[in-house]
């Protein structure tokens, strides 16, 4: 699940075994294996109210669930990360926590410690201090709002970054907080390392301003309705916004962005929500609008029967499609087999379409998750040919508009001008392989800047070439 244990071996040995496809039956892990949930009934587990009220928000609550199944060193490791590194506060729904260390049977005190440390879902939902790089914790260009979405607000919460598409951030909360969140600048509670921005306008005023902007901007046809997570907005309010959005003549595509389909599928299984989605989907069809849902799964272990039921309920209610936009994360899924396991689990087990895997953005303290473009290219190559073409996900890298002539998003395979890492780089600074050739290519393309893969102090990272100074930094 990491570059160190998988990609290097595949690159060095081109005759490595191909991916062995096999159909896998989805299984809901037994939540009663955790001491804090030993008396929880199936009815309680499937209740969204129970799930929301039992989310793990702090170390004390995690101890109440896991007890002594993990050692004190794990709790101390987690506590230190929360105090010194975490950019997102702790918020883990029971559904998500239950997919961690799910293949290891508890056998007494400390028996799940190693499994929790190794678990891919834990790695991004409950990051610990020892996960983080100490030599290279943050990229030198890492920022709180790495994609400058806030700078591109047309009105508060509405990012107009792409020519024909906008992102509508309806609210700043989610039912779960992922450690690698690219919107860590706005979403969630403040942490000891990050004082979060706050939306200042009243909710109705903000949503009204978004609709007004879209009415007077006919070049926009596609709206990603997100946040935060739309699952945290009361359904009547979300339905009212979507209904009003479909009165804007130029809007032809609407995508509902929600991690809750994976982390809290119970929300999307509520009868009133399913009925509401059916009403909106029916309205969308009558007006020629494509209405789809985008979710966020990063590992096959997160795809359970409840997730499949939630996805089926959305498709049966009339959504055009349910698609997955994962994030490529070292230690979680940066491995061809892990990516293919996830894609087949989504496609075969839950009828969810693999769509994108984003490269982790340059937020603070994220270098232990981030994968170089060169490794992303190799990953893209190694997952080709297994899935149907329409269900083969693209590994993509968001870039700033001025770096890519307004295209703003590129597939990893398209970064042909990027440099390869130099395995012999000295600890004193970056050394680049083929720097002169890449510089000529950047200049010839007339770009304002180019990005390449470098090795800095032995750690892979991205660098920027400046045609003004003629230097890489």
C-alpha positions in Angstrom: 0.0 0.0 0.0 3.0 2.3 -0.2 5.5 3.3 -2.8 8.4 1.9 -0.8 6.9 -1.6 -0.6 5.2 -1.9 -4.0 6.1 0.5 -6.7 9.9 0.1 -6.3 9.5 -3.6 -6.7 7.3 -3.3 -9.7 9.7 -0.9 -11.4 12.7 -3.1 -10.7 11.0 -6.3 -11.7 8.9 -5.9 -14.9 8.1 -9.6 -14.8 6.2 -9.3 -11.5 3.0 -11.2 -11.1 -0.1 -9.6 -12.7 -3.1 -8.6 -10.6 -5.1 -11.7 -9.7 -8.8 -10.7 -10.1 -11.3 -12.5 -7.9 -14.9 -11.7 -7.0 -15.1 -10.8 -3.3 -18.3 -10.8 -1.2 -18.7 -7.7 0.8 -18.7 -8.1 4.6 -19.8 -5.8 7.4 -17.1 -6.2 10.1 -18.3 -7.3 13.5 -18.5 -4.1 15.5 -19.1 -6.1 18.8 -15.4 -7.1 18.7 -14.7 -3.6 20.2 -15.4 -3.5 24.0 -17.3 -0.2 23.7 -19.8 -1.6 21.2 -20.2 -5.2 22.5 -23.9 -4.6 23.2 -24.8 -2.6 20.1 -27.6 -4.1 18.2 -28.0 -4.3 14.4 -30.9 -1.9 14.5 -28.8 0.6 16.4 -25.9 0.2 14.0 -28.1 0.9 11.0 -29.6 4.0 12.7 -28.1 7.3 11.4 -29.0 8.9 14.7 -27.0 6.3 16.6 -24.1 6.7 14.2 -24.0 10.5 14.5 -24.3 10.5 18.3 -21.5 7.9 18.7 -18.9 9.5 16.4 -15.4 9.5 18.0 -14.3 13.1 18.6 -11.5 12.8 21.0 -9.0 10.4 22.7 -11.3 9.7 25.6 -14.1 8.5 23.3 -11.7 6.4 21.3 -10.5 4.7 24.6 -14.1 4.0 25.5 -14.5 2.1 22.2 -11.2 0.3 21.9 -10.3 -0.1 25.6 -7.0 -1.8 26.1 -7.0 -3.6 22.7 -4.4 -1.1 21.6 -1.3 -0.1 23.8 -0.8 3.2 25.5 1.9 4.0 23.1 -0.7 4.3 20.3 -2.9 6.6 22.3 0.1 8.7 23.2 1.2 8.8 19.6 -2.2 10.0 18.5 -2.4 12.6 21.3 0.9 14.1 20.2 -0.2 14.3 16.6 -3.4 16.0 17.6 -1.4 18.6 19.6 1.5 19.2 17.1 0.6 18.2 13.6 -3.1 17.5 12.9 -4.7 20.0 10.5 -8.1 18.4 11.0 -9.9 17.7 14.3 -10.8 14.1 15.2 -14.2 13.0 13.9 -14.6 9.3 13.0 -18.1 7.7 12.6 -18.5 4.2 14.0 -19.1 2.9 10.5 -15.6 4.1 9.5 -13.8 3.1 12.7 -15.3 -0.4 12.3 -13.4 -0.9 9.1 -10.0 -0.5 10.8 -8.1 -3.7 11.8 -11.2 -5.6 10.6 -9.3 -8.7 9.6 -7.6 -9.3 13.0 -9.4 -11.0 15.9 -8.9 -9.3 19.3 -7.0 -11.6 21.7 -6.6 -9.5 24.8 -4.7 -6.4 25.9 -2.6 -4.8 23.2 -3.6 -7.4 20.6 -4.7 -4.8 18.0 -1.9 -2.4 18.4 0.2 -3.5 15.4 -2.9 -3.9 13.3 -4.0 -0.4 14.0 -0.6 1.0 13.2 -0.6 -0.8 9.9 -4.2 -0.2 8.9 -4.7 1.8 5.7 -8.0 3.4 6.8 -6.6 4.4 10.2 -3.6 5.9 8.4 -5.7 8.8 7.0 -8.6 8.9 9.5 -6.6 8.7 12.7 -3.0 9.8 11.8 -0.4 9.5 14.5 2.7 11.5 15.0 5.0 8.6 14.1 3.3 8.4 10.6 4.6 11.9 9.7 7.9 12.6 8.1 10.4 14.2 10.5 13.0 15.1 7.8 10.5 16.6 5.4 7.1 17.0 7.1 5.8 19.8 4.8 6.6 20.8 1.2 8.2 24.2 1.0 5.2 25.4 -1.0 2.6 23.9 1.2 -0.2 26.2 2.2 -3.5 26.1 4.1 -5.5 26.6 0.9 -3.2 24.8 -1.5 -5.5 25.2 -4.5 -6.4 28.8 -3.7 -10.1 28.0 -3.7 -10.8 30.9 -1.3 -9.1 33.3 -3.7 -11.4 32.2 -6.5 -14.7 32.7 -4.7 -17.1 34.6 -7.0 -19.3 35.0 -3.9 -18.7 33.5 -0.5 -18.4 29.8 -0.8 -18.7 29.6 -4.6 -15.3 28.8 -6.3 -15.3 29.6 -10.0 -12.0 28.1 -11.0 -12.8 26.2 -14.2 -14.4 28.1 -17.2 -17.6 26.1 -17.2 -17.7 24.6 -13.7 -18.1 25.9 -10.1 -17.8 24.4 -6.7 -20.5 25.4 -4.2 -19.3 25.0 -0.6 -22.7 25.0 1.1 -21.4 24.4 4.7 -18.1 23.9 6.4 -18.7 20.6 8.2 -18.6 16.8 7.4 -19.8 13.7 9.1 -16.1 12.6 9.2 -12.8 14.5 9.0 -10.0 13.0 6.9 -6.5 13.9 7.9 -5.5 14.8 4.4 -8.5 17.2 3.7 -7.6 19.7 1.0 -10.1 22.1 2.5 -8.5 22.0 5.9 -8.4 25.8 5.7 -12.2 26.1 6.2 -13.7 22.7 7.1 -14.0 21.4 10.6 -13.0 22.7 14.0 -9.8 24.6 14.7 -6.8 22.5 15.9 -3.7 23.6 17.9 -1.9 24.1 14.6 -4.7 25.6 12.4 -7.2 28.4 13.2 -10.0 27.7 10.7 -11.6 30.4 8.6 -15.3 31.0 9.2 -18.1 31.6 6.7 -19.4 35.1 7.6 -22.7 35.3 5.6 -26.0 33.9 6.8 -26.7 30.6 5.2 -29.7 31.7 3.2 -27.9 34.8 2.0 -24.9 32.9 0.9 -27.0 30.3 -1.0 -29.1 33.0 -2.6 -25.9 34.8 -3.7 -24.7 31.6 -5.4 -27.9 31.2 -7.4 -27.8 34.9 -8.4 -24.2 34.6 -9.6 -25.1 31.5 -11.7 -28.1 33.2 -13.3 -25.9 36.0 -14.5 -23.0 33.8 -15.6 -24.3 31.7 -18.5 -20.9 30.2 -19.2 -21.3 28.0 -16.2 -23.1 24.7 -16.8 -21.8 22.4 -14.1 -22.1 22.7 -10.3 -20.4 20.5 -7.8 -22.5 20.8 -4.6 -20.2 20.2 -1.7 -18.9 21.7 1.5 -18.0 20.1 3.8 -20.4 17.4 3.0 -24.0 17.8 1.8 -25.0 14.9 4.1 -24.6 17.4 7.0 -27.2 19.8 5.5 -30.8 19.1 6.6 -32.4 17.4 3.6 -35.3 20.0 3.2 -32.8 22.8 2.9 -30.6 20.9 0.5 -33.6 19.9 -1.6 -34.8 23.5 -1.7 -31.3 24.7 -2.9 -31.2 21.9 -5.6 -34.7 22.8 -6.8 -33.8 26.4 -7.1 -30.5 25.5 -8.8 -32.4 23.6 -11.5 -34.3 26.8 -12.4 -31.1 28.3 -13.7 -31.3 27.6 -17.4 -27.6 27.2 -18.1 -27.0 24.5 -15.4 -26.9 21.0 -17.1 -24.8 19.0 -14.6 -25.1 18.8 -10.8 -22.9 16.6 -8.7 -23.6 16.0 -5.0 -20.3 15.5 -3.1 -20.5 13.3 -0.1 -18.1 11.1 1.9 -21.0 10.0 4.0 -21.9 7.3 1.4 -18.8 5.6 2.6 -18.4 6.8 6.1 -22.1 7.0 7.1 -24.2 5.3 4.5 -27.0 5.2 7.1 -27.7 8.8 6.2 -28.5 8.0 2.6 -30.6 5.1 3.5 -33.1 7.2 5.5 -36.6 6.9 3.9 -37.2 10.6 3.8 -33.8 11.2 2.2 -34.3 8.5 -0.4 -37.7 9.9 -1.2 -36.3 13.4 -1.5 -33.5 12.2 -3.8 -36.2 10.6 -6.0 -38.1 13.9 -6.2 -34.9 15.8 -7.2 -33.9 13.1 -9.7 -37.3 13.2 -11.3 -37.2 16.9 -11.6 -33.6 16.8 -13.0 -34.7 14.3 -15.8 -37.7 16.5 -16.7 -35.4 19.5 -17.1 -32.6 17.7 -19.0 -30.2 18.0 -16.0 -27.7 15.2 -15.2 -27.7 14.6 -11.5 -25.0 12.3 -10.0 -23.3 11.6 -6.7 -19.6 11.7 -6.1 -18.2 9.9 -3.0 -14.8 9.4 -1.5 -13.4 5.9 -0.8 -9.7 5.4 -0.5 -9.4 1.7 0.4 -11.3 -1.5 -0.4 -11.9 -2.2 3.3 -14.3 0.8 3.5 -16.7 -0.8 1.0 -19.2 -2.8 3.0 -22.7 -4.1 2.4 -24.2 -1.0 4.0 -22.2 1.1 1.5 -23.6 -1.0 -1.3 -27.1 -0.6 0.0 -26.7 3.1 0.1 -25.3 3.3 -3.4 -28.1 1.1 -4.7 -30.7 3.3 -3.0 -29.3 6.3 -4.7 -29.3 4.7 -8.1 -32.8 3.3 -7.6 -34.0 6.8 -6.6 -32.9 8.0 -10.0 -29.4 9.4 -9.9 -27.6 9.1 -13.2 -24.5 7.7 -11.6 -22.6 7.3 -8.3 -18.8 7.8 -8.8 -15.8 7.6 -6.6 -13.1 10.3 -6.3 -10.4 8.9 -4.1 -7.1 10.4 -3.1 -3.8 8.7 -3.9 -2.1 8.3 -0.5 1.2 6.6 0.4 0.6 4.0 3.1 -3.1 3.7 2.1 -3.5 2.9 -1.6 -0.3 3.8 -3.4 0.0 0.2 -4.8 -1.5 -1.1 -8.0 -3.2 -4.1 -6.3 -4.7 -1.9 -3.6 -6.1 0.5 -6.2 -7.5 -2.4 -8.2 -9.0 -4.1 -5.2 -10.8 -0.8 -4.3 -12.0 -0.3 -7.9 -13.4 -3.8 -8.3 -14.9 -3.7 -4.8 -16.7 -0.4 -5.8 -17.7 -1.5 -9.3 -18.7 -5.1 -8.6 -19.9 -4.9 -5.0 -21.5 -1.4 -4.8 -22.2 -0.3 -8.4 -20.0 2.8 -7.8 -18.0 4.0 -10.8 -14.2 4.5 -10.2 -13.6 8.0 -11.5 -10.6 9.9 -10.2 -7.7 9.5 -7.8 -6.4 12.9 -6.9 -2.8 13.3 -5.9 -2.7 14.6 -2.3 -2.5 18.4 -2.3 0.3 20.4 -0.7 -1.2 21.1 2.7 1.0 21.3 5.8 2.4 18.1 7.3 1.2 15.9 4.4 4.5 14.7 2.9 4.2 11.3 4.3 1.0 10.8 2.2 2.2 12.5 -0.9 3.4 10.5 -4.0 5.6 11.9 -6.7 4.2 12.5 -10.1 6.7 9.9 -11.5 5.3 7.3 -9.1 1.8 8.3 -10.0 2.6 7.8 -13.7 3.8 4.3 -12.9 0.7 3.5 -10.9 -1.5 4.7 -13.7 0.4 2.4 -16.1 0.1 -0.6 -13.8 -3.7 -0.4 -13.3 -4.5 -0.1 -17.1 -6.1 -3.0 -18.9 -8.0 -4.6 -15.9 -11.1 -2.5 -15.6 -13.5 -1.6 -18.4 -12.3 1.5 -20.1 -15.2 3.6 -18.8 -14.4 2.5 -15.3 -10.6 2.9 -15.3 -9.9 5.8 -13.0 -7.5 8.6 -13.9 -4.8 9.7 -11.5 -4.9 13.4 -11.7 -3.0 16.4 -10.2 -4.7 19.7 -9.5 -2.4 22.6 -10.5 -2.8 26.3 -10.2 -4.4 28.0 -13.2 -1.3 30.0 -14.2 0.8 26.9 -14.3 -1.3 25.1 -16.9 -2.8 27.7 -19.3 -6.1 27.6 -17.6 -6.6 23.8 -17.8 -6.1 23.5 -14.0 -6.2 19.6 -13.8 -3.9 17.2 -15.5 -3.7 13.4 -15.6 -0.5 12.1 -14.2 0.3 10.5 -17.5 0.2 13.9 -19.2 3.1 15.3 -17.1 5.7 14.1 -19.7 7.9 17.2 -19.1 8.4 16.3 -15.4 11.7 15.2 -14.0 12.6 11.8 -12.6 13.9 11.7 -9.0 17.7 11.3 -8.6 18.3 8.4 -6.3 21.8 9.7 -5.6 20.7 13.2 -4.4 22.8 14.5 -1.5 21.3 15.6 1.7 22.3 19.2 1.1 19.6 20.0 -1.4 17.8 19.0 -4.7 19.6 17.3 -7.5 17.7 16.9 -10.8 18.1 14.4 -13.5 17.9 16.0 -17.0 17.4 19.5 -15.6 18.7 21.2 -18.7 16.6 19.2 -21.0 13.5 19.8 -18.9 14.2 23.5 -18.7 14.5 23.7 -22.5 11.2 21.9 -22.8 9.5 24.2 -20.4 10.8 27.3 -22.2 9.9 25.9 -25.6 6.3 25.3 -24.4 6.1 28.9 -23.4 4.9 28.1 -19.9 5.1 30.6 -17.1 6.5 27.7 -15.0 7.0 24.0 -14.9 7.0 21.5 -12.1 9.3 18.5 -11.7 10.0 15.7 -9.4 13.2 16.2 -7.3 14.9 14.6 -4.4 15.4 16.9 -1.5 17.4 15.4 1.4 16.5 12.0 0.1 12.8 12.7 0.0 10.8 13.0 -3.3 9.0 16.2 -3.7 7.8 18.7 -6.4 9.9 21.7 -7.5 9.1 24.6 -9.7 11.1 26.0 -12.6 11.1 29.7 -13.1 11.9 30.9 -16.6 12.4 34.4 -15.1 15.4 33.4 -12.9 16.3 30.2 -14.8 16.4 28.3 -11.6 14.6 25.4 -9.9 13.3 25.9 -6.4 
